[in-house]
């Protein structure tokens, strides 16, 4: 029953948050996007290593 409550809250949040984001006109420049994309893969690799360490320990 708890899973149903969690899913209902998530769908409700999606129906509220997505229209708000679309109306906010938040646009990123190409330079900002490039800065973010430069950090994504190293952070993903660090996350995988940390998860593997937590799995072993």
DSSP file (Angstrom, degrees, kcal/mol; ACC not computed):
  #  RESIDUE AA STRUCTURE BP1 BP2  ACC     N-H-->O    O-->H-N    N-H-->O    O-->H-N    TCO  KAPPA ALPHA  PHI   PSI    X-CA   Y-CA   Z-CA
    1    1 A X     >        0   0    0      0, 0.0     4,-1.7     0, 0.0     5,-0.1   0.000 360.0 360.0 360.0 -34.6    0.0    0.0    0.0
    2    2 A X  H  >  +     0   0    0      1,-0.2     4,-2.5     2,-0.2     5,-0.2   0.870 360.0  57.4 -63.5 -36.6    2.9    2.3    0.7
    3    3 A X  H  > S+     0   0    0      1,-0.2     4,-2.7     2,-0.2    -1,-0.2   0.889 104.3  52.2 -62.2 -38.6    4.2    1.9   -2.8
    4    4 A X  H  > S+     0   0    0      2,-0.2     4,-2.4     1,-0.2    -1,-0.2   0.903 109.6  49.2 -64.6 -40.9    0.9    3.1   -4.2
    5    5 A X  H  X S+     0   0    0     -4,-1.7     4,-2.4     2,-0.2    -2,-0.2   0.920 111.7  48.8 -63.0 -43.6    1.1    6.2   -2.0
    6    6 A X  H  X S+     0   0    0     -4,-2.5     4,-2.3     1,-0.2    -2,-0.2   0.934 112.8  47.2 -63.3 -45.9    4.7    6.9   -3.1
    7    7 A X  H  X S+     0   0    0     -4,-2.7     4,-2.5     1,-0.2     5,-0.2   0.892 111.1  51.9 -63.2 -39.3    3.7    6.5   -6.8
    8    8 A X  H  X S+     0   0    0     -4,-2.4     4,-2.3     1,-0.2    -1,-0.2   0.916 110.6  47.8 -63.3 -42.7    0.7    8.7   -6.4
    9    9 A X  H  X S+     0   0    0     -4,-2.4     4,-2.4     2,-0.2    -2,-0.2   0.902 111.7  50.6 -65.0 -40.6    2.8   11.5   -4.8
   10   10 A X  H  X S+     0   0    0     -4,-2.3     4,-2.2     2,-0.2    -2,-0.2   0.924 112.0  46.1 -64.3 -44.3    5.4   11.2   -7.6
   11   11 A X  H  X S+     0   0    0     -4,-2.5     4,-2.3     2,-0.2    -1,-0.2   0.899 112.4  51.1 -65.6 -39.1    2.8   11.4  -10.4
   12   12 A X  H  X S+     0   0    0     -4,-2.3     4,-1.2    -5,-0.2    -2,-0.2   0.914 109.8  50.0 -62.5 -42.3    1.2   14.4   -8.6
   13   13 A X  H  X S+     0   0    0     -4,-2.4     4,-3.4     1,-0.2     5,-0.3   0.894 109.4  52.2 -63.4 -39.0    4.5   16.1   -8.3
   14   14 A X  H  X S+     0   0    0     -4,-2.2     4,-2.0     1,-0.2     5,-0.3   0.919 107.7  50.7 -62.8 -42.9    5.2   15.5  -12.0
   15   15 A X  H  < S+     0   0    0     -4,-2.3     4,-0.4     1,-0.2    -1,-0.2   0.751 119.0  38.7 -68.3 -22.1    1.9   17.0  -13.0
   16   16 A X  H  X S+     0   0    0     -4,-1.2     4,-1.1    -3,-0.2    -2,-0.2   0.866 118.8  43.7 -91.4 -43.4    2.6   20.1  -10.9
   17   17 A X  H  X S+     0   0    0     -4,-3.4     4,-2.4     1,-0.2     5,-0.2   0.896 105.7  58.8 -75.0 -41.4    6.4   20.5  -11.6
   18   18 A X  H  X S+     0   0    0     -4,-2.0     4,-2.2    -5,-0.3     5,-0.2   0.919 107.1  45.8 -60.5 -47.0    6.5   20.0  -15.3
   19   19 A X  H  > S+     0   0    0     -4,-0.4     4,-1.8    -5,-0.3    -1,-0.2   0.882 112.4  52.9 -63.1 -34.3    4.1   22.8  -16.2
   20   20 A X  H  X S+     0   0    0     -4,-1.1     4,-0.9     2,-0.2    -2,-0.2   0.905 109.9  47.4 -65.8 -39.8    5.9   25.1  -13.8
   21   21 A X  H ><>S+     0   0    0     -4,-2.4     5,-0.6     1,-0.2     3,-0.5   0.904 110.6  51.9 -67.5 -40.4    9.3   24.4  -15.5
   22   22 A X  H ><5S+     0   0    0     -4,-2.2     3,-0.6     1,-0.2    -1,-0.2   0.850 111.7  46.9 -65.3 -33.0    7.8   24.9  -19.0
   23   23 A X  H 3<5S+     0   0    0     -4,-1.8    -1,-0.2     1,-0.2    -2,-0.2   0.662  96.8  73.5 -81.0 -15.6    6.4   28.3  -18.0
   24   24 A X  T <<5S-     0   0    0     -4,-0.9    -1,-0.2    -3,-0.5    -2,-0.2   0.635  88.9-139.9 -78.4 -12.4    9.6   29.5  -16.3
   25   25 A X  T < 5 +     0   0    0     -3,-0.6     2,-0.8    -4,-0.4    -3,-0.1   0.868  33.4 174.5  55.6  39.8   11.6   30.1  -19.6
   26   26 A X      < +     0   0    0     -5,-0.6     2,-0.4     2,-0.0    -1,-0.2  -0.697   3.9 174.8 -79.7 111.9   14.7   28.6  -18.1
   27   27 A X        -     0   0    0     -2,-0.8     2,-0.4    -3,-0.1     0, 0.0  -0.950  18.6-150.9-122.1 140.4   17.2   28.5  -20.9
   28   28 A X        -     0   0    0     -2,-0.4     2,-0.1     4,-0.0    -2,-0.0  -0.873  17.0-126.2-109.5 143.3   20.9   27.5  -20.7
   29   29 A X     >  -     0   0    0     -2,-0.4     4,-2.1     1,-0.1     5,-0.2  -0.336  28.9-107.5 -77.6 167.7   23.6   28.8  -23.0
   30   30 A X  H  > S+     0   0    0      1,-0.2     4,-2.2     2,-0.2     5,-0.1   0.853 119.8  54.5 -64.7 -34.2   25.8   26.4  -24.9
   31   31 A X  H  > S+     0   0    0      2,-0.2     4,-2.1     1,-0.2    -1,-0.2   0.911 108.5  47.6 -66.6 -41.8   28.8   27.3  -22.6
   32   32 A X  H  > S+     0   0    0      2,-0.2     4,-2.1     1,-0.2    -2,-0.2   0.906 111.9  50.2 -65.7 -41.4   26.8   26.5  -19.5
   33   33 A X  H  X S+     0   0    0     -4,-2.1     4,-2.6     1,-0.2    -1,-0.2   0.893 109.6  51.4 -63.6 -39.4   25.7   23.2  -21.0
   34   34 A X  H  X S+     0   0    0     -4,-2.2     4,-1.5     2,-0.2    -1,-0.2   0.885 108.0  52.3 -65.1 -38.3   29.3   22.4  -21.9
   35   35 A X  H  X S+     0   0    0     -4,-2.1     4,-0.7     1,-0.2    -2,-0.2   0.917 112.6  44.9 -63.4 -42.5   30.4   23.1  -18.4
   36   36 A X  H >X S+     0   0    0     -4,-2.1     3,-1.0     1,-0.2     4,-0.9   0.916 111.3  52.1 -67.5 -42.1   27.8   20.7  -17.0
   37   37 A X  H 3X S+     0   0    0     -4,-2.6     4,-0.7     1,-0.3     3,-0.3   0.786 101.0  62.5 -68.2 -25.2   28.5   18.0  -19.5
   38   38 A X  H 3< S+     0   0    0     -4,-1.5     4,-0.4     1,-0.2    -1,-0.3   0.802 108.8  42.1 -67.1 -27.6   32.2   18.0  -18.7
   39   39 A X  H <X S+     0   0    0     -3,-1.0     4,-1.8    -4,-0.7    -1,-0.2   0.591  94.8  80.6 -94.8 -12.5   31.4   17.0  -15.1
   40   40 A X  H  X S+     0   0    0     -4,-0.9     4,-2.3    -3,-0.3     5,-0.2   0.955  92.2  44.6 -65.8 -53.0   28.7   14.3  -15.7
   41   41 A X  H  X S+     0   0    0     -4,-0.7     4,-2.5     1,-0.2     5,-0.2   0.912 113.0  49.3 -64.1 -44.7   30.9   11.3  -16.6
   42   42 A X  H  > S+     0   0    0     -4,-0.4     4,-2.3     1,-0.2    -1,-0.2   0.916 113.3  48.3 -59.9 -38.8   33.5   11.8  -13.9
   43   43 A X  H  X S+     0   0    0     -4,-1.8     4,-2.4     2,-0.2    -2,-0.2   0.886 110.5  50.9 -67.5 -37.4   30.7   12.1  -11.3
   44   44 A X  H  X S+     0   0    0     -4,-2.3     4,-2.3     2,-0.2    -2,-0.2   0.917 110.8  49.0 -64.2 -42.5   29.0    9.0  -12.7
   45   45 A X  H  X S+     0   0    0     -4,-2.5     4,-2.3     2,-0.2    -2,-0.2   0.907 111.0  49.5 -64.4 -41.8   32.2    7.0  -12.4
   46   46 A X  H  X S+     0   0    0     -4,-2.3     4,-2.5    -5,-0.2    -1,-0.2   0.913 110.3  51.5 -62.1 -42.4   32.8    8.2   -8.8
   47   47 A X  H  X S+     0   0    0     -4,-2.4     4,-2.4     1,-0.2    -2,-0.2   0.905 109.6  49.4 -61.3 -42.1   29.2    7.2   -8.0
   48   48 A X  H  X S+     0   0    0     -4,-2.3     4,-2.3     2,-0.2    -2,-0.2   0.914 111.6  48.6 -64.5 -42.8   29.7    3.7   -9.5
   49   49 A X  H  X S+     0   0    0     -4,-2.3     4,-2.3     2,-0.2    -2,-0.2   0.916 112.0  49.0 -63.8 -42.9   33.0    3.2   -7.5
   50   50 A X  H  X S+     0   0    0     -4,-2.5     4,-2.5     1,-0.2    -2,-0.2   0.909 111.3  49.8 -63.5 -41.7   31.4    4.3   -4.3
   51   51 A X  H  X S+     0   0    0     -4,-2.4     4,-1.9     2,-0.2    -1,-0.2   0.895 110.3  50.2 -64.8 -39.5   28.4    2.0   -4.8
   52   52 A X  H  X S+     0   0    0     -4,-2.3     4,-1.9     2,-0.2    -2,-0.2   0.902 110.9  49.4 -64.8 -40.0   30.8   -0.9   -5.5
   53   53 A X  H  X S+     0   0    0     -4,-2.3     4,-2.3     1,-0.2    -2,-0.2   0.917 111.2  49.1 -64.4 -42.4   32.7   -0.2   -2.3
   54   54 A X  H  < S+     0   0    0     -4,-2.5    -1,-0.2     1,-0.2    -2,-0.2   0.836 109.6  53.2 -66.1 -31.7   29.5    0.0   -0.3
   55   55 A X  H  < S+     0   0    0     -4,-1.9    -1,-0.2     1,-0.2    -2,-0.2   0.885 112.1  44.0 -69.4 -38.3   28.4   -3.3   -1.8
   56   56 A X  H  <        0   0    0     -4,-1.9    -2,-0.2     1,-0.2    -1,-0.2   0.876 360.0 360.0 -74.7 -38.5   31.6   -5.1   -0.8
   57   57 A X     <        0   0    0     -4,-2.3    -1,-0.2    -5,-0.2    -2,-0.2   0.476 360.0 360.0 -82.3 360.0   31.7   -3.6    2.7
